[in-house]
Amino acid sequence: MDHQNGSLLITINGLRQGYRRRTVFDDLHLTVERGVTGILGPNGAGKTTLLRTLATVTPPQAGTVTVAGHDVGTARGTRAARRRIGFLPQDFRYLPSFTVREFVSYCAWLRGVPRRSLPGPVNDAIEAVGLTEAARLRLRQLSGGMLRRCGIAQAIVGDPDVVLLDEPTAGLDPLQRVEFRALIRRLGTSAAVIISTHLVEDVAAACDRVHVLADGRLRFSGTPDELSAAAAPDAVGDSPMERGYATVLGRSVAA
């Protein structure tokens, strides 16, 4: 695995990003190290926009974004970064006629894994998400949860340095979610894994760091324990972390 030296894999300085006339971020600063990082925030907070920017789907409007040592504001840097990034978008698109193995192989090839080296990494990724027995099934035959697991497999195949997962547990049953959390904890030992979600319990169970976005601004950065400790005495929520999250969002509304 050819990971860059050191643990810092993503650096964002002064990012401005948006669509048409709507500005989502203005002067966003953020760093992400190796490990598992959760991005929490309400709908419209900018979570998906942030992941699409890091995945090089949407170029930065201003500021600098460096992923795995490459400036994604340049064409050359974007091409180099894409070989080091695994991405599961929220609106996961797939090729219905491909089998699971064919699709994961194709995604690995797109990332630059040499064709002769494909079988091992592809089998490892399929096994990691529990789809070995379904590897020969065509994607149109899969249930929603199995499709989501196939999407996770294509994001992790080939050991990318940066793994970006947008709402990755959507469609997974409770046992599959527990298995997924264990998987990303393993991935976080060698890669920077970013999970964008609205499920606080996934972040509490799997993440080393958490960032809270609201109204396109970074409202909190710290550990899950620190977010739990930020809870106001009268905050709503079923767990300390949910109460801390609600408190941070309350502050953002008042700010």
C-alpha positions in Angstrom: 0.0 0.0 0.0 1.6 3.2 -1.1 0.4 5.7 1.4 2.1 9.0 1.7 4.3 9.6 4.7 2.7 11.1 7.8 -1.0 10.9 8.8 -2.3 14.1 7.2 -4.1 13.2 4.1 -6.6 16.1 3.4 -6.0 19.8 3.8 -8.7 22.4 3.0 -7.7 26.1 3.1 -10.2 28.9 2.3 -12.6 26.7 0.3 -15.4 28.5 -1.5 -17.9 26.2 -3.1 -21.4 26.4 -4.4 -23.8 25.8 -7.3 -25.2 28.4 -9.6 -25.9 31.5 -7.4 -26.0 29.5 -4.2 -22.8 29.6 -2.0 -22.5 26.4 0.2 -19.1 27.1 1.7 -17.2 30.4 2.0 -13.7 30.3 3.5 -13.8 26.7 4.9 -10.7 25.4 6.6 -10.3 21.7 7.6 -7.7 19.0 7.9 -8.2 15.2 8.0 -5.7 12.7 9.2 -5.5 8.9 8.8 -8.4 7.3 10.8 -12.1 7.5 10.7 -13.8 11.0 10.6 -17.5 11.6 10.8 -19.2 14.6 9.1 -22.5 15.4 10.9 -25.1 18.0 9.9 -28.7 18.6 9.0 -29.9 18.4 5.4 -28.5 21.2 3.4 -25.5 21.7 5.7 -23.0 21.0 2.9 -22.0 17.4 3.7 -22.5 16.0 0.2 -21.0 19.1 -1.4 -17.9 18.6 0.8 -17.5 15.0 -0.2 -18.1 15.7 -3.9 -15.3 18.3 -3.7 -12.9 16.0 -2.0 -13.8 13.3 -4.6 -12.8 15.7 -7.4 -16.4 15.6 -8.8 -16.8 19.3 -8.2 -13.7 21.6 -8.6 -13.2 24.2 -5.9 -14.4 27.7 -6.8 -11.7 29.3 -4.6 -9.2 28.2 -2.0 -7.0 25.1 -2.0 -7.9 21.5 -1.5 -5.1 18.9 -1.2 -6.0 15.2 -1.2 -3.3 12.6 -0.6 -0.6 15.2 -1.5 -2.3 16.4 -4.7 -3.9 19.8 -5.3 -7.3 19.0 -6.8 -7.6 22.5 -8.1 -5.4 21.6 -11.0 -6.1 19.1 -13.8 -2.8 17.2 -13.1 -3.5 17.1 -9.4 -7.0 15.9 -9.9 -5.9 13.0 -12.1 -3.3 11.9 -9.6 -5.7 12.3 -6.6 -8.4 10.2 -8.3 -6.1 7.1 -8.2 -5.8 7.5 -4.4 -9.6 8.1 -3.7 -12.4 5.7 -3.1 -15.9 7.3 -3.2 -19.4 6.0 -2.5 -21.8 8.8 -3.4 -25.3 9.1 -1.8 -26.9 8.5 -5.3 -24.8 5.4 -6.1 -24.9 4.7 -9.8 -24.2 1.2 -11.2 -24.3 -0.9 -14.3 -27.2 -3.4 -13.9 -25.9 -6.0 -16.3 -22.5 -6.3 -14.5 -21.9 -9.0 -11.9 -20.7 -7.9 -8.5 -17.1 -9.0 -9.4 -17.2 -7.4 -12.8 -18.4 -4.1 -11.4 -15.8 -4.0 -8.5 -13.1 -5.0 -11.0 -14.1 -2.2 -13.4 -14.1 0.4 -10.6 -10.6 -0.8 -9.5 -9.4 -0.6 -13.1 -10.7 3.0 -13.4 -8.7 3.9 -10.3 -5.6 2.6 -11.9 -5.1 -0.9 -10.3 -3.2 -2.9 -12.9 -5.4 -5.4 -14.7 -3.1 -8.3 -13.8 -3.3 -7.4 -10.1 -7.1 -7.1 -10.0 -8.3 -10.6 -8.7 -6.7 -10.3 -5.2 -7.9 -6.8 -4.3 -11.3 -7.4 -5.9 -11.9 -10.6 -3.9 -10.7 -9.0 -0.7 -13.1 -6.0 -1.1 -16.1 -8.3 -2.0 -15.3 -10.5 1.0 -14.9 -7.5 3.3 -18.5 -6.5 2.6 -19.9 -10.0 2.8 -20.8 -10.5 -0.8 -18.5 -13.4 -1.7 -21.5 -15.8 -2.3 -23.2 -13.1 -4.5 -20.1 -12.3 -6.5 -21.5 -13.8 -9.7 -24.9 -12.2 -9.4 -25.8 -9.3 -11.7 -26.4 -6.0 -10.0 -30.0 -5.9 -11.1 -30.6 -9.0 -9.1 -29.4 -7.5 -5.8 -31.5 -6.1 -3.0 -31.0 -2.5 -1.9 -28.8 -3.5 1.0 -26.7 -5.7 -1.2 -26.3 -2.9 -3.7 -25.1 -0.6 -0.9 -22.5 -3.2 0.2 -21.4 -3.5 -3.4 -21.0 0.3 -3.5 -18.8 0.1 -0.4 -16.7 -2.6 -2.0 -16.0 -0.5 -5.1 -15.0 2.4 -2.8 -12.5 0.3 -0.8 -11.0 -1.9 -3.5 -7.3 -1.4 -4.1 -6.6 0.2 -0.7 -7.1 3.9 -1.5 -5.5 6.4 0.8 -8.8 8.3 1.1 -12.2 6.7 1.4 -15.3 9.0 1.1 -18.6 7.4 2.1 -21.8 9.5 1.8 -24.6 8.0 3.9 -23.0 4.5 3.7 -25.4 2.7 6.0 -28.5 3.6 4.1 -30.4 0.3 3.3 -28.3 -1.8 5.7 -30.0 -3.8 8.4 -28.8 -3.5 12.1 -26.3 -6.4 11.9 -24.9 -5.2 8.6 -24.4 -1.8 10.2 -22.4 -3.3 13.0 -20.2 -5.2 10.5 -19.8 -2.0 8.5 -18.5 -0.1 11.5 -16.0 -2.8 12.2 -14.9 -2.7 8.6 -14.3 1.1 8.5 -12.4 0.9 11.8 -10.0 -1.5 10.1 -9.8 0.8 7.1 -9.0 3.7 9.3 -5.7 2.1 10.4 -4.2 2.8 7.0 -6.4 5.4 5.3 -8.4 8.5 5.9 -12.0 7.4 6.0 -14.7 10.1 5.9 -18.3 9.2 6.6 -21.0 11.8 5.9 -24.2 10.9 7.8 -27.1 12.1 9.9 -26.9 9.0 12.1 -25.1 10.0 15.2 -24.8 6.4 16.5 -22.7 5.4 13.5 -20.3 8.3 14.3 -20.2 7.4 18.0 -19.4 3.8 17.3 -16.8 4.1 14.6 -15.2 7.5 14.4 -12.0 8.9 15.9 -13.0 12.5 15.0 -16.2 14.3 14.2 -17.0 17.6 12.5 -20.4 19.3 12.6 -21.5 21.4 9.6 -24.4 23.8 9.7 -25.3 26.5 7.2 -22.1 25.8 5.3 -19.9 26.5 8.3 -17.8 24.2 10.5 -19.5 24.5 14.0 -17.6 21.8 15.9 -14.4 19.8 15.5 -13.2 17.2 18.1 -13.6 13.7 19.3 -17.0 12.0 19.8 -16.4 12.2 23.6 -15.8 16.0 23.3 -19.1 16.4 21.3 -20.9 14.4 24.0 -19.4 16.7 26.7 -20.7 19.7 24.9 -24.3 18.8 25.7 -26.3 21.4 27.5 -28.2 20.1 30.6 -31.6 20.5 28.9 -30.6 19.3 25.4 -32.8 16.8 23.6 -31.5 13.4 22.5 -31.4 9.7 23.5 -27.6 9.6 24.0 -24.9 12.0 25.3 -23.6 12.4 21.8 -27.1 13.2 20.3 -27.5 15.8 23.1 -24.1 17.3 22.3 -25.0 17.4 18.6 -28.3 19.0 19.3 -26.6 21.6 21.5 -24.1 22.5 18.8 -26.9 22.8 16.2 -28.8 25.0 18.7 -25.8 27.3 19.0 -25.4 27.5 15.2 -29.0 28.6 14.9 -28.4 31.3 17.5 -25.1 32.4 16.0 
